[in-house]
């Protein structure tokens, strides 16, 4: 449950900080370093980004749950991987927040 909460907060935090940075920056979407985000935002707007982030979150969650169900032995490895992913996600949101603070 804790990891699910962390992932949900990541998706919300990443989405909001990305959109605010895009809309607040004089460069707009051209300031975004992620080419996939640029493509999605250019073609589908902010909802395109949200949909892809939610789809990726759902796929990661389902993969994790299925792996945990199938193999009890892989549980600790998957949990460590999820903690690592959570740290990376937190770093992404922190980078977005730093970008917002330096605009």
Secondary structure, 3 states (H helix, E strand, C coil): CHHHHHHHHHHHHHHHHHHHHHHHCCCHHHHCCCHHHHHHHHHHHHHHHHHHHHHHHHHHHHHHHHHHHHCCCCHHHHHHHHHHHHHHHHHHHHHHHHHHHCC
